[in-house]
Amino acid sequence: MLAQLPQIAPPAPRRHARAGIGAAVAAITFLALVPLAQARGAPDSFADLAAKVTPAVVNVSTVGKHTVAGDSSLQSMLDNMPKDSPFYEMFHRFEQRMAPRTEKMRALGSGFIIDPAGYVVTNNHVIDDADEITVTLQDGRKFTAKLVGRDPKTDVALLKIAGDGKLPALEFADSDKARVGDWVIAVGNPFGLGGTVTAGIISARNRDIHSGPYDDYFQVDAPINKGNSGGPLFDMDGKVLGINTAIYSPNGGSIGIGFAIPAAVAKPVIDQLRAHGKIDRGWLGVSVQPMTGELASALGLEHARGGLVAQVLPDSPAAHAGLRTGDVILSVGGKAIETSRDLPRVVAALKQGSTADIVVWRDKKEQTIAATIGAQPTQTAAAKSDEGHTGKGSYGLGLSPLTPQEREAFDIPRSVRGVLIARVLDGSPAADEGLQPGDVIVRIANHEVNDPAAAAKALDAAKAAQKPVVLLIARRGETLFVVLKAGQA
């Protein structure tokens, strides 16, 4: 039986403007029930636990800018229409009304305090593109929050408010010890209603919802809704097991399938953001595909495990170490790679410049290869974006070619063509308009771009001519128009 088309969507922020939602299809099969041993009963009440943890759970509200795309077909029509045409003036006025414009966008989400000094954790998508961030405590106190750092790849962000050292704070649990069936409670700000507590169990572990390269979610049936994003998921000791992040729903409301980032994934990211304001991840430079029973049999493995190397990127740590297409990576640095999904997380956790032993299956036997872990191309691109013809100074953008390494690092489909935005200077016009590293400039005005130097030249020309310039941007499977105004440059 095929279900209606549900959607995986972030439960927050609750937006008053456009929010992109990816569609998914779920197949439901009805099976006979098998009697199991009686499970441990629920607590008599969650009241004491709720009273203990809710003071450290906060509401996060943001104000940002949102660019509404215009109708590029009208501009193309005008470009090909004689100016003395009786229809030119009519279409010109209509095109002006349909031109790209910037609107204010408000969002509501949740978060929680992890340090009495005022450090607050939330989801990156709650504060994405925000110009103003306000944190409201359960007792009604409001604080203007500063963004310490964010990591789109794990959807984690760290804020700082002016704490007096006496703010209520929460501890992280050891989420690796959490089991399917354990009781949990979720606390957050659904639909902007304020502090709300719901209870349920962990329904599954290690869920991949295709939101990023490091997906490793808890699935829970505790009801969570739009506005819960960034809020904590607690164990029965009142420690944070995870960060509520997404829901699976046909209508945006809870149907008992929610997803939370485990503390074991979030905490190392938060520690790096707190210490450095950014994330440094290890990089190997291979593309891997899942192993199947058929592949395992053909390669002489006893069962399907590891990640099959489909590509070794040129001049990468993997290439220098001697990894080959067709190798099956079984472990890295002593950590087993059970599935291809494990590899990015394990490698990312390694320190750049360190040496790791990689056990591979090659020629029907195990071999150990030593590899020096490199820096992810995103970090290299950001460093290089200040040099050469990268558009430095043109609205605060650093541009780089869209190489296979960059596509892998930013998860950019092969169908997307253009110039990568590798760096956006804080406080620049580009930052003001919401542009971010990982965006791809597809067109500048009506011209497609594929070369960073040519793109920089076009931006410089628009700046010199004191004319607004319209960019067509590809971002996470969507396209949008962004206008950079001459007065901003």
C-alpha positions as CSV (number, residue, x, y, z in Angstrom):
1,M,0.0,0.0,0.0
2,L,1.5,3.3,-1.1
3,A,1.1,6.1,1.4
4,Q,0.2,9.7,0.5
5,L,3.4,11.7,-0.3
6,P,4.7,12.7,3.2
7,Q,7.5,15.2,3.5
8,I,10.6,15.4,5.6
9,A,10.8,19.0,6.8
10,P,12.4,20.9,9.6
11,P,9.9,21.4,12.4
12,A,11.3,24.9,12.8
13,P,11.7,27.7,12.1
14,R,8.0,28.6,11.8
15,R,8.4,31.1,8.9
16,H,6.1,33.8,7.8
17,A,7.7,33.6,4.3
18,R,8.8,30.8,1.9
19,A,10.4,27.7,3.4
20,G,11.7,25.0,1.0
21,I,10.6,21.4,1.9
22,G,12.0,18.3,0.2
23,A,9.5,15.6,-0.8
24,A,9.8,12.0,0.1
25,V,7.8,8.8,-0.6
26,A,7.0,6.2,2.1
27,A,5.8,2.7,1.5
28,I,3.8,1.2,4.3
29,T,3.5,-2.6,4.7
30,F,1.1,-4.2,7.3
31,L,2.6,-7.2,9.0
32,A,1.4,-9.6,11.7
33,L,2.3,-8.6,15.3
34,V,4.7,-10.9,17.1
35,P,4.4,-11.1,20.9
36,L,7.5,-9.7,22.7
37,A,8.6,-9.6,26.3
38,Q,6.8,-7.0,28.3
39,A,8.6,-3.6,28.1
40,R,9.4,-1.5,31.1
41,G,6.4,0.7,32.1
42,A,6.3,4.5,31.7
43,P,7.1,6.7,34.7
44,D,4.1,7.6,36.8
45,S,4.7,11.2,35.8
46,F,7.2,13.3,33.9
47,A,6.4,16.4,36.0
48,D,9.5,16.4,38.2
49,L,11.7,15.9,35.1
50,A,10.0,18.6,33.2
51,A,10.3,21.1,36.1
52,K,14.0,20.3,36.3
53,V,14.9,20.9,32.6
54,T,12.5,23.5,31.2
55,P,14.2,26.6,32.8
56,A,17.2,26.0,30.5
57,V,15.1,25.6,27.3
58,V,14.7,28.8,25.4
59,N,12.7,30.3,22.5
60,V,14.8,31.6,19.5
61,S,13.3,34.2,17.2
62,T,15.0,35.8,14.2
63,V,14.5,38.6,11.7
64,G,16.2,38.3,8.4
65,K,16.0,39.2,4.7
66,H,14.3,37.1,2.0
67,T,14.8,37.6,-1.7
68,V,11.6,37.0,-3.8
69,A,12.6,36.0,-7.3
70,G,11.3,38.0,-10.2
71,D,10.2,36.6,-13.6
72,S,13.2,36.3,-15.8
73,S,11.1,35.4,-18.8
74,L,9.7,39.0,-18.8
75,Q,13.2,40.4,-19.0
76,S,14.1,38.1,-21.8
77,M,10.9,39.1,-23.7
78,L,11.8,42.8,-23.3
79,D,15.4,42.2,-24.5
80,N,14.0,40.7,-27.7
81,M,11.2,43.3,-28.2
82,P,11.7,46.5,-30.2
83,K,11.4,49.5,-28.0
84,D,9.0,51.2,-30.4
85,S,6.6,48.2,-30.1
86,P,3.2,49.3,-28.7
87,F,3.5,46.5,-26.1
88,Y,7.0,47.5,-24.9
89,E,5.9,50.1,-22.3
90,M,3.1,47.9,-20.9
91,F,5.4,44.9,-20.4
92,H,8.2,47.2,-19.1
93,R,6.0,48.5,-16.3
94,F,4.8,45.0,-15.5
95,E,8.4,43.7,-15.4
96,Q,9.3,46.4,-12.9
97,R,6.5,45.3,-10.6
98,M,7.7,41.7,-10.9
99,A,11.4,42.5,-10.4
100,P,13.3,40.6,-7.6
101,R,12.7,42.2,-4.2
102,T,13.9,41.8,-0.7
103,E,11.4,41.2,2.1
104,K,11.8,40.8,5.9
105,M,11.4,37.3,7.1
106,R,10.7,36.2,10.7
107,A,11.3,32.8,12.2
108,L,10.7,31.0,15.5
109,G,12.5,28.1,16.9
110,S,13.9,26.6,20.1
111,G,17.3,26.2,21.8
112,F,18.8,25.3,25.1
113,I,21.5,26.7,27.4
114,I,24.7,24.6,27.9
115,D,26.7,26.9,30.1
116,P,25.7,29.5,32.8
117,A,27.9,32.0,30.9
118,G,25.2,32.1,28.2
119,Y,26.1,29.6,25.5
120,V,22.9,28.5,23.6
121,V,22.6,25.6,21.2
122,T,20.1,25.6,18.3
123,N,19.7,24.4,14.7
124,N,21.5,26.2,11.9
125,H,18.3,26.4,9.9
126,V,16.7,28.3,12.7
127,I,19.2,31.2,12.5
128,D,20.1,30.8,8.8
129,D,20.1,34.2,7.0
130,A,19.2,36.0,10.3
131,D,20.1,39.6,10.9
132,E,18.7,39.7,14.4
133,I,18.5,36.8,16.9
134,T,16.5,37.1,20.2
135,V,16.6,34.4,22.9
136,T,13.7,34.4,25.4
137,L,14.0,32.4,28.6
138,Q,11.1,30.6,30.3
139,D,11.0,33.3,32.9
140,G,10.4,35.9,30.2
141,R,13.8,37.5,30.1
142,K,14.9,38.5,26.6
143,F,18.5,38.7,25.3
144,T,20.0,39.7,22.0
145,A,22.1,36.8,20.9
146,K,25.4,36.8,19.0
147,L,26.2,34.0,16.6
148,V,29.4,32.2,17.7
149,G,29.5,29.8,14.9
150,R,27.4,27.4,12.8
151,D,27.8,24.2,10.9
152,P,25.3,23.7,8.0
153,K,26.5,20.1,7.4
154,T,25.2,18.9,10.8
155,D,22.6,21.7,11.2
156,V,24.1,22.9,14.5
157,A,24.6,26.5,15.6
158,L,26.0,28.1,18.8
159,L,24.8,31.4,20.2
160,K,26.0,33.6,23.0
161,I,23.9,35.7,25.3
162,A,25.0,38.0,28.1
163,G,24.7,35.5,30.9
164,D,25.5,36.5,34.5
165,G,27.1,33.1,35.2
166,K,23.9,32.1,37.0
167,L,21.8,31.0,34.0
168,P,20.2,27.5,34.2
169,A,22.2,25.0,32.0
170,L,22.0,21.5,30.7
171,E,24.4,18.6,30.3
172,F,24.8,16.2,27.4
173,A,24.1,12.5,27.8
174,D,26.1,9.7,26.3
175,S,23.8,9.2,23.4
176,D,25.8,6.1,22.2
177,K,24.2,4.2,25.1
178,A,20.7,5.1,24.2
179,R,18.6,2.2,23.0
180,V,15.6,1.8,20.8
181,G,12.6,1.8,23.2
182,D,14.1,4.2,25.8
183,W,11.7,6.9,27.1
184,V,12.5,10.5,26.0
185,I,10.9,13.9,26.4
186,A,11.1,16.8,24.0
187,V,10.8,20.4,25.1
188,G,10.5,23.3,22.7
189,N,8.5,26.1,21.2
190,P,6.0,24.5,18.7
191,F,4.1,27.0,16.5
192,G,5.4,29.8,18.7
193,L,3.2,28.7,21.7
194,G,6.1,28.7,24.2
195,G,7.6,26.0,26.4
196,T,5.9,22.7,25.6
197,V,6.8,19.2,26.9
198,T,5.9,16.0,25.0
199,A,6.9,12.4,25.7
200,G,7.7,9.2,23.7
201,I,10.3,6.7,22.9
202,I,13.3,6.3,20.6
203,S,11.8,4.5,17.6
204,A,15.1,3.9,15.7
205,R,18.7,4.9,15.5
206,N,21.1,5.8,12.7
207,R,18.4,7.2,10.4
208,D,19.6,8.8,7.1
209,I,17.1,11.5,6.0
210,H,19.3,12.7,3.2
211,S,19.8,16.2,4.7
212,G,23.6,16.1,4.6
213,P,26.8,14.0,4.5
214,Y,26.8,13.3,8.3
215,D,23.2,12.1,8.8
216,D,22.9,9.9,11.9
217,Y,19.6,10.7,13.5
218,F,17.5,9.4,16.3
219,Q,13.9,8.7,15.2
220,V,11.4,9.4,18.0
221,D,7.7,9.3,18.4
222,A,7.5,12.1,21.0
223,P,5.3,14.7,19.2
224,I,7.4,17.6,17.8
225,N,6.1,20.2,15.4
226,K,7.2,23.4,13.6
227,G,9.0,25.6,16.1
228,N,10.6,22.6,18.0
229,S,13.7,22.8,15.9
230,G,16.8,23.4,18.0
231,G,15.1,22.2,21.2
232,P,16.5,19.4,23.4
233,L,15.5,15.8,23.5
234,F,16.0,14.5,27.1
235,D,16.7,11.1,28.7
236,M,15.1,10.2,32.0
237,D,18.0,11.7,33.9
238,G,17.4,15.1,32.4
239,K,20.4,15.1,30.2
240,V,20.3,16.1,26.5
241,L,20.3,13.1,24.3
242,G,19.9,15.1,21.1
243,I,18.7,18.2,19.2
244,N,15.2,18.0,17.7
245,T,15.7,18.9,14.0
246,A,13.2,17.5,11.5
247,I,9.8,15.8,11.1
248,Y,8.3,13.4,8.6
249,S,4.9,14.6,7.8
250,P,2.4,15.0,4.9
251,N,1.0,18.3,6.3
252,G,3.7,19.9,8.5
253,G,2.2,18.6,11.7
254,S,3.4,15.7,13.9
255,I,2.5,12.2,13.0
256,G,4.8,10.6,15.5
257,I,8.0,10.5,13.3
258,G,10.5,13.1,14.4
259,F,14.3,13.2,14.1
260,A,17.0,14.4,16.5
261,I,20.7,14.9,16.1
262,P,22.4,12.6,18.7
263,A,24.5,14.3,21.4
264,A,27.5,12.3,20.2
265,V,27.3,14.0,16.8
266,A,26.4,17.5,18.1
267,K,28.8,17.9,21.0
268,P,32.1,17.7,19.1
269,V,30.7,20.3,16.6
270,I,29.7,22.5,19.5
271,D,33.1,22.2,21.2
272,Q,34.8,23.3,17.9
273,L,32.4,26.2,17.4
274,R,32.9,27.4,20.9
275,A,36.7,27.2,20.7
276,H,37.3,28.4,17.1
277,G,34.0,29.7,15.7
278,K,34.2,27.2,12.8
279,I,34.6,23.5,12.0
280,D,37.8,21.9,10.8
281,R,37.1,18.4,9.3
282,G,39.5,15.8,8.0
283,W,39.3,14.8,4.4
284,L,40.4,11.7,2.4
285,G,39.2,12.5,-1.1
286,V,37.2,9.4,-2.2
287,S,33.7,8.8,-3.4
288,V,32.2,5.6,-2.1
289,Q,29.1,3.7,-2.8
290,P,27.2,1.2,-0.7
291,M,28.2,-2.5,-0.7
292,T,25.6,-5.0,-1.7
293,G,25.5,-8.8,-1.3
294,E,26.2,-9.2,-5.0
295,L,29.2,-6.9,-4.9
296,A,30.5,-8.6,-1.7
297,S,30.3,-12.0,-3.3
298,A,32.0,-10.8,-6.5
299,L,34.8,-9.3,-4.5
300,G,35.3,-12.3,-2.2
301,L,34.0,-10.7,1.0
302,E,32.0,-12.9,3.3
303,H,29.2,-10.4,3.7
304,A,28.4,-6.8,2.6
305,R,30.3,-4.3,4.7
306,G,32.5,-1.3,4.2
307,G,32.4,1.3,1.5
308,L,33.3,0.6,-2.1
309,V,35.6,3.3,-3.6
310,A,34.0,4.5,-6.8
311,Q,36.4,7.4,-7.4
312,V,39.7,8.6,-6.0
313,L,40.0,12.4,-6.5
314,P,43.3,13.6,-8.1
315,D,45.9,15.1,-5.8
316,S,43.9,14.0,-2.7
317,P,45.2,12.3,0.5
318,A,43.7,9.1,-0.8
319,A,45.5,9.4,-4.1
320,H,48.8,10.1,-2.4
321,A,48.3,7.1,-0.1
322,G,47.7,4.8,-3.0
323,L,44.0,4.0,-2.6
324,R,42.4,2.7,-5.8
325,T,39.0,2.6,-7.4
326,G,37.5,-0.8,-6.4
327,D,39.0,-0.9,-3.0
328,V,36.6,-1.6,-0.2
329,I,37.4,0.5,2.9
330,L,36.8,-1.6,6.0
331,S,38.2,0.6,8.8
332,V,39.8,4.0,9.2
333,G,42.0,4.8,12.3
334,G,40.8,1.6,14.0
335,K,37.1,2.5,13.6
336,A,35.1,0.0,11.6
337,I,33.3,1.2,8.4
338,E,30.1,-1.0,8.4
339,T,28.4,1.0,5.7
340,S,29.4,3.7,3.2
341,R,27.6,6.2,5.4
342,D,30.1,5.7,8.2
343,L,33.1,6.8,6.2
344,P,32.4,10.6,6.0
345,R,31.7,10.8,9.7
346,V,34.8,8.8,10.8
347,V,37.2,10.7,8.4
348,A,35.7,14.1,9.3
349,A,36.5,13.5,13.0
350,L,40.2,12.9,12.3
351,K,42.7,15.7,12.8
352,Q,44.2,17.3,9.7
353,G,47.8,16.3,9.2
354,S,47.4,13.1,11.3
355,T,48.2,9.7,9.9
356,A,45.5,7.0,9.9
357,D,45.7,3.4,9.0
358,I,43.1,2.4,6.4
359,V,42.2,-1.2,6.1
360,V,41.0,-2.1,2.6
361,W,39.8,-5.2,0.9
362,R,41.8,-5.5,-2.3
363,D,42.5,-8.6,-4.5
364,K,40.4,-10.7,-2.1
365,K,42.5,-9.9,1.0
366,E,42.9,-7.2,3.6
367,Q,45.6,-4.6,3.2
368,T,46.6,-1.7,5.5
369,I,47.4,1.6,3.9
370,A,48.7,4.7,5.9
371,A,47.2,8.0,4.8
372,T,47.8,11.5,5.9
373,I,44.5,13.2,6.5
374,G,44.0,16.5,4.7
375,A,41.7,19.5,5.1
376,Q,38.4,19.5,3.4
377,P,38.4,21.5,0.1
378,T,35.9,24.0,1.5
379,Q,38.5,25.2,4.0
380,T,41.2,25.4,1.3
381,A,38.9,27.2,-1.0
382,A,38.0,29.8,1.6
383,A,41.7,30.4,2.2
384,K,42.5,30.8,-1.5
385,S,39.5,32.9,-2.2
386,D,41.4,36.0,-0.9
387,E,44.0,35.6,-3.7
388,G,44.0,36.1,-7.4
389,H,40.9,36.6,-9.5
390,T,38.3,35.5,-7.0
391,G,36.1,38.6,-6.8
392,K,37.6,39.8,-3.6
393,G,36.1,43.2,-2.9
394,S,33.2,42.7,-5.3
395,Y,30.4,42.8,-2.7
396,G,32.4,40.7,-0.3
397,L,32.4,37.5,-2.4
398,G,35.3,35.0,-2.7
399,L,34.8,32.8,-5.8
400,S,36.4,29.5,-6.9
401,P,35.9,27.0,-9.7
402,L,33.3,24.3,-9.2
403,T,35.7,21.3,-9.1
404,P,34.8,17.7,-8.2
405,Q,36.3,18.2,-4.8
406,E,34.0,21.2,-4.2
407,R,31.0,19.3,-5.4
408,E,31.7,16.5,-2.9
409,A,32.4,18.9,-0.1
410,F,29.2,21.0,-0.6
411,D,27.1,18.1,-1.9
412,I,26.4,20.0,-5.2
413,P,24.7,17.9,-8.0
414,R,26.6,17.4,-11.3
415,S,23.7,19.0,-13.1
416,V,24.5,22.4,-11.5
417,R,26.9,24.6,-13.5
418,G,28.4,27.9,-12.4
419,V,30.9,29.5,-10.1
420,L,31.2,28.5,-6.4
421,I,30.9,31.0,-3.6
422,A,33.8,29.9,-1.4
423,R,33.8,32.8,1.0
424,V,31.4,35.6,2.1
425,L,33.0,38.3,4.2
426,D,31.1,39.2,7.4
427,G,29.2,42.4,7.2
428,S,29.6,42.6,3.4
429,P,26.8,43.4,0.9
430,A,26.8,39.7,-0.1
431,A,26.3,38.7,3.5
432,D,23.6,41.2,3.9
433,E,21.7,39.6,1.1
434,G,22.0,36.1,2.6
435,L,24.6,34.7,0.2
436,Q,26.7,31.9,1.8
437,P,29.6,29.6,1.1
438,G,28.4,26.6,-1.0
439,D,26.0,28.7,-3.1
440,V,26.6,28.5,-6.8
441,I,26.3,31.6,-9.1
442,V,24.6,30.3,-12.2
443,R,24.1,33.6,-14.0
444,I,25.1,37.2,-13.5
445,A,22.4,39.4,-15.1
446,N,21.4,37.4,-18.2
447,H,24.8,35.7,-18.7
448,E,25.8,32.2,-17.6
449,V,29.1,32.1,-15.7
450,N,31.6,29.2,-15.3
451,D,34.9,31.0,-14.7
452,P,35.6,32.8,-11.4
453,A,37.8,35.5,-13.1
454,A,35.0,36.3,-15.6
455,A,32.4,36.4,-12.8
456,A,34.6,38.7,-10.7
457,K,35.1,41.0,-13.7
458,A,31.3,41.1,-14.3
459,L,30.7,42.0,-10.6
460,D,33.4,44.6,-10.7
461,A,31.9,46.1,-13.8
462,A,28.4,46.3,-12.1
463,K,30.0,48.0,-9.1
464,A,31.9,50.5,-11.2
465,A,28.8,51.3,-13.2
466,Q,26.8,51.8,-10.0
467,K,24.1,49.5,-11.3
468,P,22.2,46.8,-9.4
469,V,23.2,43.3,-10.5
470,V,20.9,40.2,-10.4
471,L,22.4,36.8,-9.6
472,L,20.8,33.5,-10.2
473,I,21.9,31.2,-7.3
474,A,21.6,27.5,-6.9
475,R,21.3,26.3,-3.3
476,R,20.5,22.9,-1.9
477,G,18.4,21.8,-5.0
478,E,16.7,25.2,-5.4
479,T,17.3,28.3,-7.4
480,L,16.7,31.9,-6.4
481,F,17.5,35.4,-7.5
482,V,19.5,37.7,-5.4
483,V,19.9,41.4,-6.1
484,L,23.1,43.2,-5.1
485,K,22.5,46.9,-5.2
486,A,25.1,49.4,-6.5
487,G,25.0,51.5,-3.3
488,Q,26.0,48.5,-1.3
489,A,29.2,47.8,-3.1
